[in-house]
């Protein structure tokens, strides 16, 4: 399955007591599929993967694979700080039916570029799934440079990168690596329209949890090089781009989802949205239905 367009990095809905909310999970998946998203990520950082038990991870992924039923790719977050554990988690995702592994650079341990090469090659060789590289140095402390990506892109089982560094120099360097077998995806909602217009294949989005139709529309217009319409949609979504960054992800987007009736709180050490931002969440949540309706016209 090719990776392009809008892919939603799904939040994980919990009940008020902190347990998984399977009904809310099903509603979130329905919302995404009905809006025409081009893929979903299960148990990534937006999905609070670090707080999930193995049984919960399996439950979420099996449920998503069943509901998606082959219509779009299902990426599973499998990146951990150690290579052996990452391979094990990737094999777990493969056994549960994922189509791809989204593998973040190993958090906290700060490998060298040579270490990243060895890590990703081992996961691609032994994990049993096509690998999507994920570079988000602001969270991991490790920045995978374009020259490292260029070497990895030659591996037949490394099929894409999600790049969260929004610098246009970085975007340009990665676009030179695009091929039929290697996609380049934005990991930054706020600059995705510009990046897709420049040639990126799509966006793995946080905000699309709450606005899948609107973000899908923005990505489609950008890919079609309809600059005026793309800019108009990006402007409409700018308040949501900004809001999703007012506190660490996924705190803000889960505040929006809660107002849509999907899930309650987060798991420690994350806390719910703080008081100064609650009014903004209320205001933005009131605009979601109109934007989603407009996106389908």
Secondary structure as UniProt FT lines:
FT   STRAND          5..9
FT   TURN            16..17
FT   HELIX           22..34
FT   TURN            35..36
FT   STRAND          39..42
FT   TURN            45..48
FT   HELIX           49..51
FT   HELIX           54..68
FT   TURN            69..70
FT   STRAND          73..77
FT   HELIX           83..95
FT   TURN            96..97
FT   STRAND          100..104
FT   TURN            107..109
FT   HELIX           113..126
FT   STRAND          130..135
FT   HELIX           137..140
FT   HELIX           146..153
FT   TURN            156..157
FT   STRAND          158..163
FT   HELIX           168..175
FT   TURN            176..177
FT   TURN            180..181
FT   STRAND          182..186
FT   HELIX           189..198
FT   STRAND          202..205
FT   HELIX           207..209
FT   HELIX           212..223
FT   TURN            224..225
FT   HELIX           227..243
FT   TURN            244..245
FT   TURN            249..250
FT   HELIX           251..259
FT   TURN            260..261
FT   TURN            268..269
FT   HELIX           275..277
FT   HELIX           278..295
//
